[in-house]
Amino acid sequence: METKATAKYMRISPRKVRLVAQNIKGLPVEQAINILRFTPQKAASFINKVLDSAVANAEQVPGIDVDAMKVKNVIVNEGPTWKRFMPRAMGRATRIRKRTSHITVILEEA
C-alpha cells in the first residue's frame, strides 16, 4: 500500500531540494528521518516536514505497519517563479528569479 504527501510552493529552488532528496530514496522511514535531521541544508527541513506528513497519512490507514515503511520516491517539481527586479549601475535593472518547489514524498510498505 502506498501513501503520499505533497507540499506546494516551498520557497527553495528545486535543484537544491533534489540534491538532498536523492539521499533518502529507497531507505526505511526511520533511517531517512535520521539522515534528514543531520543534513545541514535548508532543503532537509522541508523534506522532513513532508516525510512526517506522509507518515501521519499512513497512520490513518488501518492495517499498515508504519515502522516497516520505506521511502519509495521523492518527486521535486518546479513551482511558479517569482520575478523581481534589482536596480543596477547606470539605470539598468537585473531580473531576479525566486524559484519555488512542489515536493512529493511517496511511501510504501517494505
BAKOL-236724 format. One line per 5 residues: number of its first residue (from 0); their letters; for each residue z, x, y negated of N, C-alpha, C. Coordinates in steps of 0.2 Angstrom, whole numbers, plus 2048, in hexadecimal, padded with zeros to 3 digits. Layout:
BEGIN
NUM) a) Z/X/Y/Z/X/Y/Z/X/Y | ... $
END
This chain:
BEGIN
0) metka) 800/804/806/800/800/800/800/804/7FA | 7FC/803/7F5/7FC/806/7EF/7FF/803/7E9 | 802/806/7E5/805/804/7DE/802/808/7D9 | 802/806/7D3/7FF/80A/7CD/803/808/7C7 | 802/80C/7C2/805/80B/7BB/800/80E/7B6 $
5) takym) 800/80B/7B1/7FB/80E/7AC/7FE/80E/7A5 | 7FD/813/7A1/800/814/79A/7F9/815/796 | 7F8/811/791/7F2/811/78D/7F4/814/786 | 7EF/817/783/7F0/819/77C/7F5/81E/77B | 7F6/823/77F/7FB/828/77F/7F8/82D/77A $
10) rispr) 7FC/830/775/7FA/834/770/7FA/83B/772 | 7F5/83D/777/7F4/844/779/7ED/844/77C | 7EA/84A/77B/7E3/84B/77D/7E3/84A/785 | 7DE/847/788/7DD/846/78F/7DC/84D/793 | 7D9/852/78F/7D9/858/792/7DF/85C/794 $
15) kvrlv) 7E4/85B/78F/7EB/85E/790/7EF/85A/796 | 7EE/853/796/7F1/850/79B/7EE/851/7A2 | 7E8/852/7A3/7E5/854/7A9/7E7/85A/7AC | 7E9/85F/7A8/7EB/866/7AA/7F2/865/7AE | 7F6/860/7AB/7FD/85F/7AF/7FC/85A/7B5 $
20) aqnik) 7F7/856/7B4/7F6/850/7B9/7F4/853/7C0 | 7F0/859/7BF/7ED/85C/7C6/7F3/85F/7CA | 7F9/860/7C7/7FE/864/7CA/802/85F/7CF | 801/859/7CE/806/854/7D2/801/850/7D7 | 7FB/850/7D7/7F7/84C/7DB/7F8/84E/7E2 $
25) glpve) 7F9/849/7E6/7FB/84A/7EE/802/84B/7F0 | 806/84C/7EB/80D/84E/7EC/811/848/7ED | 817/849/7F1/81C/843/7F1/81F/842/7EB | 821/83C/7E9/823/839/7E3/829/83E/7E0 | 82E/83F/7E5/834/843/7E2/832/84A/7E0 $
30) qaini) 82D/84D/7E4/82B/854/7E2/827/854/7DC | 823/84E/7DB/81F/84E/7D5/824/84D/7CF | 829/849/7CF/82E/848/7CA/831/84F/7C8 | 833/853/7CD/836/859/7CC/831/85E/7C8 | 82B/85E/7CA/826/862/7C7/825/860/7C0 $
35) lrftp) 825/85A/7BF/824/857/7B8/82A/859/7B3 | 830/858/7B6/836/859/7B2/836/861/7B0 | 834/865/7B3/834/86C/7B1/82E/86F/7AF | 829/86B/7AD/823/86D/7AA/824/86C/7A2 | 822/872/79F/824/872/798/81F/86E/793 $
40) qkaas) 819/86C/796/814/869/792/816/862/790 | 814/85F/78A/815/859/788/813/853/78C | 80D/855/78F/80A/850/794/80E/84E/79A | 812/853/79C/817/852/7A2/81B/84C/7A1 | 81E/84B/79B/822/845/799/81E/83F/799 $
45) finkv) 818/83F/797/814/839/797/813/837/79E | 811/83C/7A3/80F/83A/7AA/815/838/7AD | 81B/83B/7AC/821/839/7AF/823/832/7AD | 822/830/7A7/823/829/7A6/81F/824/7AA | 819/826/7AB/814/821/7AE/816/822/7B6 $
50) ldsav) 818/827/7B8/81A/828/7BF/820/824/7C1 | 825/824/7BC/82B/820/7BD/829/819/7BD | 825/817/7B9/822/810/7B9/81F/80E/7BF | 81B/812/7C2/818/811/7C8/81D/810/7CE | 822/814/7CE/827/814/7D3/82B/80D/7D2 $
55) anaeq) 82C/80B/7CC/830/805/7CB/82B/7FF/7CD | 825/7FF/7CC/820/7FA/7CF/820/7FA/7D6 | 821/800/7D9/821/800/7E1/827/7FD/7E3 | 82D/7FD/7E0/833/7FB/7E2/833/7F3/7E2 | 82F/7F0/7DE/82E/7E9/7DE/82B/7E6/7E4 $
60) vpgid) 827/7EA/7E7/823/7E7/7ED/828/7E8/7F3 | 829/7E2/7F7/82D/7E3/7FD/829/7E6/802 | 82D/7EA/806/82B/7EE/80C/828/7F5/80A | 829/7F7/804/826/7FE/803/82C/803/802 | 82C/808/806/831/80D/805/82F/812/800 $
65) vdamk) 833/812/7FA/831/816/7F4/832/81D/7F5 | 837/81F/7FA/838/826/7FB/832/829/7FF | 82E/825/802/829/828/806/822/828/802 | 822/826/7FC/81C/826/7F8/81A/82C/7F6 | 813/82D/7F5/810/833/7F2/80B/831/7EC $
70) vknvi) 80A/836/7E8/805/835/7E3/7FE/836/7E6 | 7FA/830/7E6/7F4/830/7E8/7EF/833/7E3 | 7EF/831/7DD/7EB/833/7D8/7EE/832/7D1 | 7EC/836/7CC/7EE/836/7C5/7E7/836/7C1 | 7E6/830/7BE/7DF/82F/7BB/7E1/830/7B3 $
75) vnegp) 7DD/834/7B0/7DE/835/7A8/7D8/833/7A5 | 7D7/82E/7A2/7D1/82C/79E/7D2/82D/797 | 7CD/82E/793/7CD/82E/78C/7CE/828/788 | 7D2/827/784/7D3/821/780/7CF/822/779 | 7D0/81D/775/7CD/81D/76E/7D0/823/76A $
80) twkrf) 7CB/826/766/7CD/82C/762/7CE/82A/75B | 7D4/82C/758/7D5/82B/751/7D2/830/74D | 7CE/82E/748/7CA/832/744/7CD/833/73D | 7CF/839/73B/7D2/83A/735/7CE/840/731 | 7CF/841/72B/7CC/846/727/7D1/84A/724 $
85) mpram) 7D0/851/724/7D4/855/720/7D0/859/71B | 7D3/859/715/7CF/85C/70F/7CF/864/710 | 7C9/867/70F/7C8/86E/710/7C6/871/709 | 7C4/877/709/7C2/87B/703/7BC/878/700 | 7BB/879/6FA/7B5/877/6F6/7B3/870/6F7 $
90) gratr) 7B8/86B/6F7/7B6/864/6F7/7B4/861/6FE | 7B4/865/703/7B2/863/70A/7B7/85F/70D | 7B6/85C/713/7BA/859/717/7B9/85B/71E | 7BE/85B/723/7BD/85D/72A/7BF/857/72E | 7BC/855/733/7BE/84F/737/7C3/852/73C $
95) irkrt) 7C8/84E/73D/7CE/84F/742/7CE/84A/746 | 7CD/84B/74D/7CD/846/752/7D4/846/756 | 7D7/841/755/7DE/840/759/7DC/83C/75F | 7DC/840/765/7DA/83C/76B/7E0/839/76E | 7DE/834/772/7E3/830/776/7E1/830/77D $
100) shitv) 7E6/82E/782/7E5/82E/789/7E7/828/78C | 7E4/826/791/7E6/820/796/7E8/824/79C | 7EE/823/79E/7F1/827/7A4/7F2/822/7AA | 7EF/822/7B0/7F1/81E/7B5/7F3/822/7BB | 7F9/820/7BE/7FC/823/7C4/7FB/81E/7CA $
105) ileea) 7F8/821/7CF/7F8/81C/7D5/7FC/820/7DB | 801/81C/7DE/805/81E/7E3/803/81A/7EA | 804/81E/7EF/803/81B/7F6/808/81D/7FB | 809/819/800/80E/81A/805/80B/820/809 | 810/825/80B/80E/82B/80F/80D/829/816 $
END
